[in-house]
Amino acid sequence: MCTKYDPQREAEAAMKRAAASEGADRQRLIQLALAWHQLARERREEQPG
């Protein structure tokens, strides 16, 4: 997976934004953070060694 995004950093940023949000925005940002976290986990699993 070749991308300019760092999924772990994006997940952390989304959680920080979620903590500062309320209501539907908070829930949306939490779901976004979970998606980034899953991508980060998959990326780590793909790395050899």
Rosetta constraint file for C-alpha pairs under 8 A:
AtomPair CA 1 CA 43 HARMONIC 7.21 0.50
AtomPair CA 5 CA 10 HARMONIC 7.51 0.50
AtomPair CA 6 CA 10 HARMONIC 6.19 0.50
AtomPair CA 6 CA 40 HARMONIC 7.65 0.50
AtomPair CA 7 CA 11 HARMONIC 6.02 0.50
AtomPair CA 7 CA 36 HARMONIC 5.08 0.50
AtomPair CA 7 CA 37 HARMONIC 6.41 0.50
AtomPair CA 7 CA 39 HARMONIC 6.09 0.50
AtomPair CA 7 CA 40 HARMONIC 4.91 0.50
AtomPair CA 8 CA 12 HARMONIC 6.29 0.50
AtomPair CA 8 CA 36 HARMONIC 6.62 0.50
AtomPair CA 8 CA 37 HARMONIC 5.97 0.50
AtomPair CA 8 CA 40 HARMONIC 5.40 0.50
AtomPair CA 9 CA 13 HARMONIC 6.18 0.50
AtomPair CA 10 CA 14 HARMONIC 6.13 0.50
AtomPair CA 10 CA 33 HARMONIC 7.19 0.50
AtomPair CA 10 CA 36 HARMONIC 6.31 0.50
AtomPair CA 11 CA 15 HARMONIC 6.27 0.50
AtomPair CA 11 CA 32 HARMONIC 7.38 0.50
AtomPair CA 11 CA 33 HARMONIC 4.29 0.50
AtomPair CA 11 CA 34 HARMONIC 6.83 0.50
AtomPair CA 11 CA 35 HARMONIC 7.69 0.50
AtomPair CA 11 CA 36 HARMONIC 4.92 0.50
AtomPair CA 11 CA 37 HARMONIC 5.47 0.50
AtomPair CA 12 CA 16 HARMONIC 6.28 0.50
AtomPair CA 12 CA 33 HARMONIC 6.96 0.50
AtomPair CA 13 CA 17 HARMONIC 6.27 0.50
AtomPair CA 13 CA 33 HARMONIC 7.82 0.50
AtomPair CA 14 CA 18 HARMONIC 6.06 0.50
AtomPair CA 14 CA 29 HARMONIC 5.71 0.50
AtomPair CA 14 CA 30 HARMONIC 6.89 0.50
AtomPair CA 14 CA 32 HARMONIC 6.69 0.50
AtomPair CA 14 CA 33 HARMONIC 5.10 0.50
AtomPair CA 15 CA 19 HARMONIC 6.13 0.50
AtomPair CA 15 CA 29 HARMONIC 6.74 0.50
AtomPair CA 15 CA 30 HARMONIC 6.12 0.50
AtomPair CA 15 CA 33 HARMONIC 5.84 0.50
AtomPair CA 16 CA 20 HARMONIC 6.57 0.50
AtomPair CA 17 CA 21 HARMONIC 6.31 0.50
AtomPair CA 17 CA 26 HARMONIC 7.80 0.50
AtomPair CA 17 CA 29 HARMONIC 7.00 0.50
AtomPair CA 18 CA 22 HARMONIC 7.47 0.50
AtomPair CA 18 CA 25 HARMONIC 7.24 0.50
AtomPair CA 18 CA 26 HARMONIC 4.61 0.50
AtomPair CA 18 CA 27 HARMONIC 7.35 0.50
AtomPair CA 18 CA 29 HARMONIC 5.20 0.50
AtomPair CA 18 CA 30 HARMONIC 6.01 0.50
AtomPair CA 19 CA 26 HARMONIC 7.07 0.50
AtomPair CA 20 CA 26 HARMONIC 7.86 0.50
AtomPair CA 21 CA 25 HARMONIC 6.16 0.50
AtomPair CA 21 CA 26 HARMONIC 4.99 0.50
AtomPair CA 22 CA 26 HARMONIC 4.95 0.50
AtomPair CA 22 CA 27 HARMONIC 7.95 0.50
AtomPair CA 23 CA 27 HARMONIC 6.57 0.50
AtomPair CA 24 CA 28 HARMONIC 6.11 0.50
AtomPair CA 25 CA 29 HARMONIC 6.13 0.50
AtomPair CA 26 CA 30 HARMONIC 6.16 0.50
AtomPair CA 27 CA 31 HARMONIC 6.28 0.50
AtomPair CA 28 CA 32 HARMONIC 6.21 0.50
AtomPair CA 29 CA 33 HARMONIC 6.08 0.50
AtomPair CA 30 CA 34 HARMONIC 6.21 0.50
AtomPair CA 31 CA 35 HARMONIC 6.28 0.50
AtomPair CA 32 CA 36 HARMONIC 6.32 0.50
AtomPair CA 33 CA 37 HARMONIC 6.05 0.50
AtomPair CA 34 CA 38 HARMONIC 6.17 0.50
AtomPair CA 35 CA 39 HARMONIC 6.38 0.50
AtomPair CA 36 CA 40 HARMONIC 6.21 0.50
AtomPair CA 37 CA 41 HARMONIC 6.21 0.50
AtomPair CA 38 CA 42 HARMONIC 6.20 0.50
AtomPair CA 39 CA 43 HARMONIC 6.09 0.50
AtomPair CA 40 CA 44 HARMONIC 6.30 0.50
AtomPair CA 41 CA 45 HARMONIC 6.30 0.50
AtomPair CA 42 CA 46 HARMONIC 6.22 0.50
AtomPair CA 43 CA 47 HARMONIC 6.54 0.50
